[in-house]
Amino acid sequence: MRVSFRCLQSLDRQISRRDTVGFIGLGQMGYPMAQNWVSGRVAEHTDASVESAFVICDTDSVRTTSFARLLNEKYPRANISIAANPAEVATAAETFLTMLPSTPYVEDAYLGSGGIYYALAKLPSDVTSATLCIDSTTLDVNAAKEVAIKIKSLGASMVDAPVSGGVAGAKAGTLSFLVGGESDEYSRASPILAMMGGRIIHCGGSGAGLAAKICNNLVLGVQQIVVGEAMLLGGKLGLDPAVLAGVINSSTGGCWASSVNNPVPGALPGKAPPCERDYDGGFLTRLMLKDMRLATEIASSYSSPLPLGGAAERIYTDVVEKHQDLAGKDFSSVYRYLSRAAGCGAKIPVD
């Protein structure tokens, strides 16, 4: 099936806004999440007489074109169209999800020119009040709350729903969604998120999902470094990586950073962590640095000490700034950074 580049006004005349959903941000996580949402909606809409549509938006036109072509060919009834900006998505779709890199991208998508807020403000009040915005970006909690206040001031609903599970979880549809919002908003968002994830957890009011995600990634960022340290030390002591990983994963040191995202090739026989692909295809080191900074910044504002989190942030900063080839790799490549430091006697900046 050839990709249809119908303008959204034409699409809107054929399929109602109520039966249209949208996805903004087709990155490493967003692309497979959107794929799972499309397949879930196709399975849900078994009545051929009921039309539905899916609108996508991303700054990378190659990715949007590829997505539309592949999914329209696989699901001819999916009716996937490409929007030029977030405002067009908000105009066409009653429910949509944003999955963006960081705080500035979310602020621009929702509040910038060509953004969601201004599109919703132009719609009739009853149409706007039917809108549900789901943001799965990991961003600053206070910034997220400010965006939600603006969107809700128009009468629309909005939840923060960051995810845990990584790229592998996004592809498998097993992500955990950590949701912040009112109970009725959570109830409305849950069936949608269930098409992309395995666990949907209501963490509290607006911003609570993000607070939980930042705390979780604080743990993860520290763990990935210490797993790298242990695997490097074990190698120097003559231990086989698979043997050492097996010990850690079946003992008190067991954690996701070792059992799923182990940084040493060959350490997890039968599995394919990013290290088996030269650390490609995972959660980028620069994004982990962003999350560590979110944790240290908000901890500072609440006078909550982060001795290990602060040290981890400085290490990821050093990786990104001085080893730029690793900035775009999975964050488990911190193991390679440690290996390089060991090889040349470089000091690790933890003070």
C-alpha positions in Angstrom: 0.0 0.0 0.0 1.4 3.4 -1.0 1.7 5.9 1.9 -1.1 8.4 1.9 0.0 12.0 2.5 -3.6 13.3 2.8 -3.7 16.6 4.6 -5.2 16.4 8.1 -8.3 18.5 7.1 -9.1 15.8 4.6 -8.5 13.1 7.1 -10.7 14.9 9.7 -13.6 14.9 7.3 -13.4 11.1 6.8 -12.6 10.0 10.4 -13.7 11.8 13.5 -11.3 13.3 16.0 -12.8 11.0 18.6 -11.6 8.0 16.6 -8.2 9.4 15.9 -5.1 9.1 18.1 -1.6 10.6 17.7 2.0 10.0 18.6 4.7 12.7 18.7 8.3 11.6 18.9 9.5 8.5 17.0 12.9 8.1 18.5 14.5 4.9 19.9 11.7 4.5 22.4 8.8 6.2 20.6 9.0 4.3 17.3 8.4 0.8 18.8 5.9 2.2 21.3 3.9 3.7 18.4 4.1 0.4 16.5 2.6 -1.5 19.4 -0.1 1.1 19.8 -1.0 0.8 16.2 -1.2 -3.0 16.3 -3.2 -2.8 19.6 -5.7 -0.5 18.0 -6.1 -2.7 14.9 -6.7 -5.7 17.2 -9.2 -3.7 19.2 -11.2 -2.4 16.2 -12.4 -5.7 14.7 -15.5 -4.1 13.2 -14.6 -3.2 9.6 -17.4 -0.6 9.5 -15.7 1.4 12.3 -12.9 3.6 11.0 -10.1 4.9 13.1 -6.9 6.8 12.4 -3.4 7.3 13.7 -1.5 10.6 13.2 2.3 10.7 13.7 4.8 13.6 14.1 8.5 13.8 14.3 11.2 16.2 13.1 12.9 13.3 11.3 10.8 13.0 8.1 12.7 9.8 7.1 11.4 8.1 10.3 7.8 9.3 9.9 7.7 8.2 6.2 9.2 4.8 7.0 6.8 4.3 9.9 3.7 5.2 7.8 4.8 3.1 4.9 5.6 0.0 7.0 2.5 0.1 9.2 0.1 1.1 6.5 1.3 -1.9 4.5 1.0 -4.2 7.5 -2.3 -2.8 8.7 -4.3 -1.4 5.7 -7.0 -0.2 8.1 -4.6 1.7 10.4 -5.0 4.9 8.3 -1.7 6.4 9.4 -1.0 10.0 8.4 1.9 12.4 9.0 1.4 15.7 10.7 3.7 18.7 10.1 3.8 19.8 13.8 2.3 19.0 17.2 -0.5 21.5 16.7 -1.8 19.4 13.7 -1.8 16.3 15.9 -3.8 18.0 18.6 -6.3 19.3 16.1 -6.8 15.9 14.5 -6.6 13.5 17.5 -8.6 13.4 20.7 -5.9 11.4 22.5 -2.2 11.6 21.8 1.1 10.7 23.4 4.4 12.6 23.4 7.8 10.8 23.8 10.5 13.4 23.5 14.2 13.7 24.5 14.1 16.3 27.3 12.4 19.3 28.9 12.9 21.9 26.2 11.4 19.6 23.6 8.3 19.1 25.7 7.9 22.8 26.4 8.2 23.6 22.7 5.8 20.8 21.6 3.1 21.9 24.1 3.7 25.6 24.6 5.7 26.8 21.6 4.5 28.3 18.3 2.9 25.4 16.4 2.4 23.7 19.7 -0.4 21.8 21.4 -1.7 24.5 23.7 -2.5 27.0 21.0 -4.2 24.3 18.9 -6.4 23.3 21.7 -7.2 26.9 22.5 -8.7 27.3 19.0 -11.0 24.3 19.3 -14.6 24.4 20.7 -14.5 24.0 24.5 -16.4 20.7 24.4 -13.9 19.3 21.9 -10.9 20.5 24.0 -12.4 19.1 27.2 -12.5 15.6 25.5 -8.8 15.7 24.9 -6.3 13.5 26.7 -2.6 14.3 26.5 -0.1 11.7 27.7 3.5 12.7 28.1 6.0 9.8 28.5 9.1 12.0 28.4 11.5 12.0 31.3 11.8 15.7 32.2 12.0 18.2 35.0 9.2 17.6 37.4 8.4 21.3 37.9 8.5 22.0 34.2 6.1 19.1 33.6 3.7 20.4 36.2 3.7 23.8 34.6 2.9 22.3 31.2 0.1 20.3 32.7 -1.4 23.4 34.5 -1.5 25.2 31.1 -3.1 22.3 29.3 -5.6 21.7 32.0 -6.5 25.4 32.2 -8.2 24.8 28.8 -10.3 21.9 30.1 -8.2 19.1 28.6 -6.8 16.2 30.6 -3.1 15.4 30.9 -1.0 12.8 32.6 2.8 12.3 32.9 3.6 8.6 32.1 7.3 8.1 31.9 8.5 4.5 31.2 10.8 1.9 32.6 12.1 -1.1 30.6 14.3 0.4 28.0 14.3 -0.1 24.2 13.9 -3.8 24.7 10.8 -3.3 26.7 9.5 -0.8 24.2 9.9 -3.3 21.4 8.4 -6.2 23.4 5.5 -4.1 24.7 6.5 -4.9 28.3 7.2 -1.4 29.5 6.2 -0.2 33.0 4.3 3.1 32.9 4.6 5.3 35.9 1.6 7.6 35.8 1.0 10.9 37.5 -2.5 12.4 37.3 -6.0 12.4 38.7 -7.7 9.0 39.2 -10.1 9.6 36.3 -7.2 10.6 34.0 -5.3 7.4 35.1 -8.4 5.3 34.4 -8.7 6.8 30.9 -5.1 6.5 30.0 -4.6 2.9 31.4 -6.1 0.9 28.5 -4.1 2.9 26.0 -0.8 2.4 27.9 -1.6 -1.3 28.2 -1.2 -1.6 24.5 2.5 -0.6 24.9 3.3 -1.9 28.4 2.9 -4.7 30.9 2.5 -2.7 34.1 0.6 0.5 34.6 1.3 2.1 38.0 -0.6 5.1 39.4 2.0 7.0 41.4 -0.1 9.9 42.5 -1.1 13.3 41.2 0.5 15.4 38.4 4.3 15.0 38.4 4.3 11.9 40.6 5.1 9.5 37.7 8.1 11.6 36.8 9.2 11.8 40.5 9.2 8.0 40.6 11.0 7.7 37.2 13.8 10.0 38.3 14.3 8.1 41.5 14.3 4.8 39.6 16.9 6.1 37.0 19.0 7.4 39.8 19.4 3.9 41.0 19.9 2.5 37.5 22.6 5.0 36.6 24.6 4.2 39.7 24.1 0.4 39.3 25.3 0.4 35.7 28.6 2.0 36.7 29.3 -0.4 39.6 28.4 -3.4 37.4 30.9 -2.1 34.9 33.5 -1.7 37.7 32.8 -5.3 38.9 33.0 -6.8 35.5 36.2 -5.0 34.7 37.8 -6.0 38.0 36.6 -9.6 37.5 38.2 -9.8 34.1 41.5 -8.5 35.5 41.3 -11.2 38.2 40.9 -13.9 35.5 37.2 -14.6 35.8 35.2 -15.6 32.7 32.6 -12.9 32.1 29.7 -15.4 31.8 30.7 -17.0 35.1 31.0 -13.7 36.9 27.7 -12.5 35.5 26.0 -15.7 36.5 27.3 -15.3 40.1 26.1 -11.7 40.3 22.8 -12.4 38.8 22.0 -15.3 41.1 23.4 -13.6 44.2 22.8 -10.4 46.2 24.4 -8.2 43.6 21.7 -9.2 41.0 20.1 -6.2 39.2 18.8 -5.3 35.7 22.1 -3.6 34.9 23.8 -7.0 35.1 21.1 -9.5 34.2 19.7 -7.7 31.2 22.1 -4.9 30.3 25.4 -6.5 31.2 28.2 -4.4 29.5 30.6 -7.2 28.6 30.1 -9.2 25.4 29.6 -12.9 26.0 28.5 -12.3 29.6 24.9 -13.2 28.9 24.8 -16.3 26.6 21.6 -16.5 24.6 20.8 -12.8 25.2 21.5 -9.7 23.1 22.3 -6.7 25.3 23.6 -3.6 23.5 27.2 -4.5 24.2 26.8 -7.3 21.6 26.1 -4.6 19.0 28.9 -2.3 19.9 26.6 -0.7 22.4 24.1 0.4 19.7 20.3 0.3 20.1 19.9 1.1 23.8 19.4 4.0 26.2 21.9 6.7 25.1 24.6 7.7 27.6 23.7 11.4 27.0 20.1 10.7 28.0 21.3 8.9 31.2 23.3 12.0 32.0 20.2 14.1 31.5 18.3 11.9 34.0 21.2 12.0 36.5 21.2 15.8 36.3 17.4 15.9 36.8 17.9 13.8 40.0 20.8 15.9 41.4 19.1 19.2 40.6 15.8 18.3 42.3 17.6 16.6 45.2 19.5 19.9 45.7 16.3 21.9 45.7 15.0 19.6 48.4 18.3 19.3 50.4 18.3 15.6 49.9 21.9 14.3 49.8 23.1 12.2 46.7 26.7 11.2 47.4 26.6 8.3 44.9 24.2 10.0 42.5 26.5 13.0 42.4 29.5 10.9 41.7 27.7 9.0 39.0 26.6 12.3 37.3 30.2 13.5 37.2 31.3 10.2 35.6 28.6 10.3 32.9 29.5 14.0 32.3 33.1 12.9 31.7 32.0 10.2 29.4 29.8 12.5 27.3 32.3 15.4 27.2 35.6 13.6 26.7 34.5 10.4 25.0 32.0 11.7 22.5 31.9 8.4 20.6 30.2 6.9 23.7 27.6 9.7 24.1 25.4 8.2 21.5 25.9 4.6 22.6 23.9 2.7 25.3 24.9 3.9 28.7 26.3 0.5 29.6 29.3 1.7 27.4 30.5 3.3 30.7 32.3 0.0 30.9 34.3 0.9 27.9 35.0 4.3 29.5 36.3 2.5 32.6 38.4 0.1 30.5 40.0 3.0 28.7 40.8 4.7 32.0 42.3 1.5 33.3 44.4 1.2 30.2 45.9 4.7 30.4 45.8 5.4 34.1 43.3 8.2 33.7 41.6 9.6 36.9 37.9 9.1 37.2 36.3 12.4 38.4 34.2 11.5 41.4 35.1 14.5 43.6 
